[in-house]
Amino acid sequence: MIDRDLRPFGRTVARWVGGGGLLGLVVAGVLLPITGPQRATDTSFALGVLLFGFGVATWGGTVGFGDSMSTVQSHLGGESEWSREGARQAFAVLTWVGAGWTGAAVGASILLVGL
Protein backbone atom coordinates (compact mmCIF):
# COMPACT_ATOMS: atom_id res chain seq x y z
CA MET A 1 0.00 0.00 0.00
CA ILE A 2 1.26 3.47 -0.81
CA ASP A 3 1.04 6.22 1.78
CA ARG A 4 -0.60 9.33 0.40
CA ASP A 5 1.51 12.46 0.25
CA LEU A 6 -0.14 14.89 2.65
CA ARG A 7 1.83 17.97 1.52
CA PRO A 8 0.08 20.49 -0.67
CA PHE A 9 -0.12 19.40 -4.32
CA GLY A 10 1.51 22.58 -5.63
CA ARG A 11 4.68 22.07 -3.59
CA THR A 12 5.01 18.51 -4.79
CA VAL A 13 4.58 19.47 -8.44
CA ALA A 14 6.98 22.40 -8.07
CA ARG A 15 9.59 20.05 -6.60
CA TRP A 16 9.36 17.64 -9.53
CA VAL A 17 9.26 20.41 -12.16
CA GLY A 18 12.26 22.07 -10.49
CA GLY A 19 14.15 18.78 -10.42
CA GLY A 20 13.40 18.27 -14.09
CA GLY A 21 14.54 21.81 -14.85
CA LEU A 22 17.79 21.21 -13.03
CA LEU A 23 18.28 17.96 -14.92
CA GLY A 24 17.66 19.73 -18.23
CA LEU A 25 20.23 22.40 -17.39
CA VAL A 26 22.78 19.78 -16.36
CA VAL A 27 22.32 17.83 -19.59
CA ALA A 28 22.61 21.00 -21.69
CA GLY A 29 25.66 22.07 -19.66
CA VAL A 30 27.41 18.73 -20.14
CA LEU A 31 26.71 18.76 -23.87
CA LEU A 32 27.64 22.42 -24.33
CA PRO A 33 31.44 22.02 -24.68
CA ILE A 34 31.02 18.91 -26.82
CA THR A 35 28.38 19.96 -29.34
CA GLY A 36 27.98 23.72 -29.06
CA PRO A 37 25.08 25.74 -27.68
CA GLN A 38 22.41 25.04 -30.28
CA ARG A 39 22.89 21.27 -30.47
CA ALA A 40 23.23 21.02 -26.68
CA THR A 41 19.95 22.79 -26.02
CA ASP A 42 18.21 21.01 -28.91
CA THR A 43 19.28 17.63 -27.54
CA SER A 44 18.25 18.54 -24.01
CA PHE A 45 14.88 19.73 -25.31
CA ALA A 46 14.36 16.51 -27.29
CA LEU A 47 15.14 14.35 -24.26
CA GLY A 48 12.82 16.42 -22.07
CA VAL A 49 9.95 16.18 -24.55
CA LEU A 50 10.58 12.43 -24.87
CA LEU A 51 10.27 12.00 -21.11
CA PHE A 52 7.21 14.27 -20.98
CA GLY A 53 5.48 12.39 -23.81
CA PHE A 54 6.28 9.00 -22.28
CA GLY A 55 4.90 10.18 -18.94
CA VAL A 56 1.67 11.48 -20.47
CA ALA A 57 1.11 8.39 -22.63
CA THR A 58 1.76 5.89 -19.87
CA TRP A 59 -0.23 7.89 -17.32
CA GLY A 60 -3.18 7.83 -19.72
CA GLY A 61 -2.75 4.10 -20.23
CA THR A 62 -2.66 3.55 -16.50
CA VAL A 63 -5.86 5.54 -16.05
CA GLY A 64 -7.55 3.62 -18.86
CA PHE A 65 -6.30 0.10 -18.17
CA GLY A 66 -5.45 0.23 -14.45
CA ASP A 67 -8.52 -1.71 -13.34
CA SER A 68 -7.88 -4.37 -15.98
CA MET A 69 -4.27 -4.77 -14.84
CA SER A 70 -5.37 -5.06 -11.20
CA THR A 71 -7.95 -7.70 -12.14
CA VAL A 72 -5.46 -9.73 -14.18
CA GLN A 73 -2.89 -9.53 -11.41
CA SER A 74 -5.35 -10.71 -8.75
CA HIS A 75 -6.62 -13.48 -11.06
CA LEU A 76 -3.09 -14.76 -11.66
CA GLY A 77 -2.17 -14.45 -8.01
CA GLY A 78 0.64 -11.99 -8.62
CA GLU A 79 2.95 -11.15 -5.76
CA SER A 80 3.94 -7.69 -6.90
CA GLU A 81 2.95 -4.49 -5.13
CA TRP A 82 1.68 -2.86 -8.34
CA SER A 83 -1.35 -0.66 -7.88
CA ARG A 84 -3.26 1.66 -10.14
CA GLU A 85 -2.66 4.63 -7.82
CA GLY A 86 1.06 3.92 -7.54
CA ALA A 87 1.44 3.67 -11.30
CA ARG A 88 -0.50 6.89 -11.83
CA GLN A 89 1.75 8.65 -9.33
CA ALA A 90 4.93 7.33 -10.94
CA PHE A 91 3.94 8.39 -14.43
CA ALA A 92 2.70 11.77 -13.22
CA VAL A 93 6.17 12.32 -11.75
CA LEU A 94 7.73 11.48 -15.13
CA THR A 95 5.37 13.95 -16.80
CA TRP A 96 6.24 16.80 -14.40
CA VAL A 97 9.98 16.09 -14.60
CA GLY A 98 9.74 16.09 -18.40
CA ALA A 99 7.84 19.39 -18.35
CA GLY A 100 10.51 21.01 -16.16
CA TRP A 101 13.31 19.59 -18.29
CA THR A 102 11.66 20.88 -21.48
CA GLY A 103 11.08 24.33 -20.01
CA ALA A 104 14.67 24.60 -18.81
CA ALA A 105 15.95 23.54 -22.24
CA VAL A 106 13.82 26.22 -23.90
CA GLY A 107 15.10 28.84 -21.44
CA ALA A 108 18.71 27.75 -21.96
CA SER A 109 18.22 27.89 -25.71
CA ILE A 110 16.90 31.44 -25.54
CA LEU A 111 19.80 32.50 -23.32
CA LEU A 112 22.58 30.72 -25.21
CA VAL A 113 21.36 30.78 -28.81
CA GLY A 114 18.81 33.58 -28.89
CA LEU A 115 15.42 33.79 -30.51
C-alpha positions as CSV (number, residue, x, y, z in Angstrom):
1,M,0.0,0.0,0.0
2,I,1.3,3.5,-0.8
3,D,1.0,6.2,1.8
4,R,-0.6,9.3,0.4
5,D,1.5,12.5,0.2
6,L,-0.1,14.9,2.6
7,R,1.8,18.0,1.5
8,P,0.1,20.5,-0.7
9,F,-0.1,19.4,-4.3
10,G,1.5,22.6,-5.6
11,R,4.7,22.1,-3.6
12,T,5.0,18.5,-4.8
13,V,4.6,19.5,-8.4
14,A,7.0,22.4,-8.1
15,R,9.6,20.0,-6.6
16,W,9.4,17.6,-9.5
17,V,9.3,20.4,-12.2
18,G,12.3,22.1,-10.5
19,G,14.2,18.8,-10.4
20,G,13.4,18.3,-14.1
21,G,14.5,21.8,-14.8
22,L,17.8,21.2,-13.0
23,L,18.3,18.0,-14.9
24,G,17.7,19.7,-18.2
25,L,20.2,22.4,-17.4
26,V,22.8,19.8,-16.4
27,V,22.3,17.8,-19.6
28,A,22.6,21.0,-21.7
29,G,25.7,22.1,-19.7
30,V,27.4,18.7,-20.1
31,L,26.7,18.8,-23.9
32,L,27.6,22.4,-24.3
33,P,31.4,22.0,-24.7
34,I,31.0,18.9,-26.8
35,T,28.4,20.0,-29.3
36,G,28.0,23.7,-29.1
37,P,25.1,25.7,-27.7
38,Q,22.4,25.0,-30.3
39,R,22.9,21.3,-30.5
40,A,23.2,21.0,-26.7
41,T,20.0,22.8,-26.0
42,D,18.2,21.0,-28.9
43,T,19.3,17.6,-27.5
44,S,18.3,18.5,-24.0
45,F,14.9,19.7,-25.3
46,A,14.4,16.5,-27.3
47,L,15.1,14.3,-24.3
48,G,12.8,16.4,-22.1
49,V,10.0,16.2,-24.5
50,L,10.6,12.4,-24.9
51,L,10.3,12.0,-21.1
52,F,7.2,14.3,-21.0
53,G,5.5,12.4,-23.8
54,F,6.3,9.0,-22.3
55,G,4.9,10.2,-18.9
56,V,1.7,11.5,-20.5
57,A,1.1,8.4,-22.6
58,T,1.8,5.9,-19.9
59,W,-0.2,7.9,-17.3
60,G,-3.2,7.8,-19.7
61,G,-2.7,4.1,-20.2
62,T,-2.7,3.6,-16.5
63,V,-5.9,5.5,-16.0
64,G,-7.5,3.6,-18.9
65,F,-6.3,0.1,-18.2
66,G,-5.5,0.2,-14.5
67,D,-8.5,-1.7,-13.3
68,S,-7.9,-4.4,-16.0
69,M,-4.3,-4.8,-14.8
70,S,-5.4,-5.1,-11.2
71,T,-7.9,-7.7,-12.1
72,V,-5.5,-9.7,-14.2
73,Q,-2.9,-9.5,-11.4
74,S,-5.4,-10.7,-8.8
75,H,-6.6,-13.5,-11.1
76,L,-3.1,-14.8,-11.7
77,G,-2.2,-14.4,-8.0
78,G,0.6,-12.0,-8.6
79,E,2.9,-11.2,-5.8
80,S,3.9,-7.7,-6.9
81,E,3.0,-4.5,-5.1
82,W,1.7,-2.9,-8.3
83,S,-1.3,-0.7,-7.9
84,R,-3.3,1.7,-10.1
85,E,-2.7,4.6,-7.8
86,G,1.1,3.9,-7.5
87,A,1.4,3.7,-11.3
88,R,-0.5,6.9,-11.8
89,Q,1.8,8.6,-9.3
90,A,4.9,7.3,-10.9
91,F,3.9,8.4,-14.4
92,A,2.7,11.8,-13.2
93,V,6.2,12.3,-11.8
94,L,7.7,11.5,-15.1
95,T,5.4,13.9,-16.8
96,W,6.2,16.8,-14.4
97,V,10.0,16.1,-14.6
98,G,9.7,16.1,-18.4
99,A,7.8,19.4,-18.3
100,G,10.5,21.0,-16.2
101,W,13.3,19.6,-18.3
102,T,11.7,20.9,-21.5
103,G,11.1,24.3,-20.0
104,A,14.7,24.6,-18.8
105,A,16.0,23.5,-22.2
106,V,13.8,26.2,-23.9
107,G,15.1,28.8,-21.4
108,A,18.7,27.7,-22.0
109,S,18.2,27.9,-25.7
110,I,16.9,31.4,-25.5
111,L,19.8,32.5,-23.3
112,L,22.6,30.7,-25.2
113,V,21.4,30.8,-28.8
114,G,18.8,33.6,-28.9
115,L,15.4,33.8,-30.5
